[in-house]
Amino acid sequence: MYIHVMKAGKQKVDIQAAANEARQICACFKVRQASRLITKAYDEAMRPLGLKATQFTMLTAAALSDGRVSLTDLAEKLGMDRSTFSRNLGPLEREGLVELCDDGFGRARAVRLTKAGRERYAEAVPLWRGAQGDLKAALGEEGWTSFHEQMSTAARYA
């Protein structure tokens, strides 16, 4: 069934054809679909530790910044807005895996791993590496390299 809709009285849009086009060639559709599926695989790999892929990413950022980067700057580096970053940081802080600290730049706060956070991160690394290996095997060496190059290019575009 095709539905035609007038937009601002200028053109007819075939909704079914447009939806098929978006599903097949829309970069955003493809990236979000791939992101959800890849995230699901990483979540499954880290399930034994009670971590999600997003939390592993945040723990990685906390480990790299080690209390020297403001929450706002860290959120920006991860492509997140500050409020989303803080909301996602909350469970990690409640579990005692990260702590907020002063970064020495006025009122700005930073984050770093706690001892428990470093231990959980160390346990998660082999599981993460396993998920990485599975994805790399599925893509092949050339596909893996191309994937990283394309994602870096796309991130610069945004």
Salt bridges, closest charged atoms under 4 A:
GLU44 OE1 - ARG47 NH2 2.59
ASP66 OD2 - ARG68 NH1 3.54
GLU95 OE1 - ARG120 NH2 3.22
GLU99 OE2 - ARG112 NE 2.86
ASP102 OD1 - ARG109 NH1 3.20
GLU119 OE2 - LYS115 NZ 2.99
GLU141 OE1 - LYS136 NZ 3.60
